[in-house]
Amino acid sequence: MQDVGGGDSETIAIMHARAKWTGNDEQADRYYRRSLDRVYAANDRVAVYLAPMFAAAPDAFSEARKRGGGNITAVQIERIRKVYATCGNVSHVAKEVGVSRQTVYRHID
């Protein structure tokens, strides 16, 4: 492929495959944008088509996310602290309680 002095290499490759390269970056830019314009237009049509479905569905993110998630109980937190106090090994505590090491680190201090 010849060096054409700038431009997007993928666009230039398409231009070489489909037409004779004119060396005009503006033409390459228009060719590239034309493809994306079609993609964006299709995306907009799909969004309009699916809007009633999204409007009818409940909002999955209506509540603020709780720090630390809801998967750990107060009993598990207390157990993490007790086991860590006896052995001091984070990996052992994680295996013993059934949580990740990151969760142990979060609750030992």
Secondary structure, 3 states (H helix, E strand, C coil): CCCCCCCCHHHHHHHHHHCCCCCCHHHHHHHHHHHHHHHHHHHHHHHHHHHHHHHHCCCCCCCCCCCCCCCCCHHHHHHHHHHHHHHCCHHHHHHHHCCCHHHHHHHHC
